[in-house]
Amino acid sequence: MGYTGLGTSIALAKRGHTVTCVDTNPEKVTLLSKGRSPLFEPGFSGEIAALSRRHRLIASIDTPAPVRDADIIFLSVGTPSQPDGSLDTTQLGAACLSVGEGLRGRRRQLVVVKSTVVPGTTESVVIPALESKSSLHAGDFGVCVNPEFLREGHALEDSLRPSHIVIGERDRASGNALLRIYAGFACPKVRTSVRIAEAVKYATNAFLATKVTFANELANICTRLGLDVDEVLRGMSLDPRINPRHLVPGVGFGGSCFPKDLRALVSLSRGVGYEPFLLTTTLSVNERQHMEAVRLLENELRPLSGKRVAILGLAFKGGTDDVRESKALAVASELLLRGAHVVGYDPKAAANFTKAFRGVEIAATVEDALRGSDACIIQAAWPEFSRLGPKQFALMQTPIVIDGRRTWTPRRVPKGIRYRRIG
Ligand SMILES: NC(=O)c1ccc[n+]([C@@H]2O[C@H](COP(=O)([O-])OP(=O)(O)OC[C@H]3O[C@@H](n4cnc5c(N)ncnc54)[C@H](O)[C@@H]3O)[C@@H](O)[C@H]2O)c1
């Protein structure tokens, strides 16, 4: 029951289905059984409380029993990277074994893979594990791949009103059953094969990540040429072939999807004998992009040793408590390496950040973070940062603001600060 599993659960429960939320993490199950959200995502708390009261959402740490009673089983477990970048299917394999137990002796239940998996995984990992524990054959149970496209920070709206739905069906009956579940969702739906559906997710994330990196690279070049990259991007985006979304320079992409999905695609590609230069370059440009913020800071404050620097926003982006591969981790490491004292603030992600990283003082409020700081770096686009003004920045020792997320348009930059941004 992560961001994806909860989004799907809420969306289906709100449409009148009874959803059992299964997780092996006892803390998450306890919170869910009390009608509370185990993670921060706008709107989740209220929906989970309301749906739990109406017994539409039920929590369980046991897998086989709820599977036995279910018509459809969605697999939304994590699929992180292995150390070599390839897909780690440990959680998925374990979940499939437990689901397989529940399938035993039953017929025509549908298993839907929502986790992001590289093409071939459903055939090589999911189906064999389900078959081995259920003593059934695929076909006795249905199988679909239904990749998830939600954005953290917008998981509720994206789950309730998805932009599109991709159904990879192992057979027509499986696809029909999943399509019935999504009948009330008014958006384009595409039916395709299991492997194509798996690939669509990687193609999407690889393209979006490459767009972000393109904007970053362009910003880095424009900076050195003395050009305003926003004006270049604005002019460029007038071309009807170019959609401006994700063409926003900053400290680079993080999170639990783009980096690990790109690594998995690179690994898969190499495994079939093709070196994907574009994707590896997208990753390597992104890995050093946060250094642009550090460079801007050093230009203002060199040396950083002994300086107090505030990082505003510890999550990988605004609107979430998720710190997985957050650029705040990379920025904090660099600043500490240079001897700075780092103080961090985030409206929701401070607890997760502290679990993932030590050595950063955590401030309870944005004012506490700014007070006495020699500079601050805005790392995640939380709305509250765009409301900061001269009064708050006056708390700083020197009001140097390095903006990693385009918090303000040039005309709205607060008065009285020394403002620098990437690009
Ligand atoms: N987070 C996103 O924005 C997003 C968007 C699209 C796709 N995805 C994909 O969806 C999948 C899930 O991502 P997430 O961010 O929601 O993950 P997450 O890490 O937030 O949640 C995964 C959950 O699965 C649970 N789990 C692990 N093993 C289990 C098992 N055997 N049985 C039951 N529960 C088990 C974990 O305890 C955890 O609560 C991944 O493949 C990810 O790539 C995520």
The ligand as an ORCA input file, in Angstrom:
! r2SCAN-3c Opt
* xyz 0 1
  N       5.042      6.250     -6.700
  C       4.683      6.632     -7.914
  O       4.507      7.820     -8.198
  C       4.468      5.615     -9.002
  C       3.891      6.016    -10.219
  C       3.724      5.065    -11.218
  C       4.153      3.763    -11.037
  N       4.730      3.412     -9.843
  C       5.161      2.026     -9.681
  O       4.242      1.403     -8.789
  C       4.937      0.452     -7.983
  C       4.730      0.802     -6.530
  O       5.292      2.072     -6.294
  P       4.978      2.871     -4.946
  O       5.740      4.145     -5.007
  O       3.525      2.904     -4.746
  O       5.678      1.880     -3.913
  P       5.833      1.989     -2.327
  O       7.220      1.586     -2.035
  O       5.334      3.311     -1.862
  O       4.826      0.884     -1.814
  C       5.011     -0.469     -2.032
  C       4.312     -1.198     -0.900
  O       4.339     -2.610     -1.147
  C       4.460     -3.252      0.106
  N       4.894     -4.635     -0.102
  C       6.134     -5.089     -0.367
  N       6.119     -6.429     -0.507
  C       4.835     -6.830     -0.331
  C       4.181     -8.078     -0.359
  N       4.842     -9.205     -0.607
  N       2.863     -8.122     -0.121
  C       2.176     -6.986      0.130
  N       2.735     -5.768      0.165
  C       4.058     -5.684     -0.062
  C       5.441     -2.389      0.854
  O       5.404     -2.622      2.241
  C       4.972     -0.998      0.464
  O       4.019     -0.509      1.377
  C       6.388      0.490     -8.427
  O       6.601     -0.496     -9.393
  C       6.524      1.865     -9.048
  O       7.547      1.925    -10.017
  C       4.884      4.299     -8.835
*
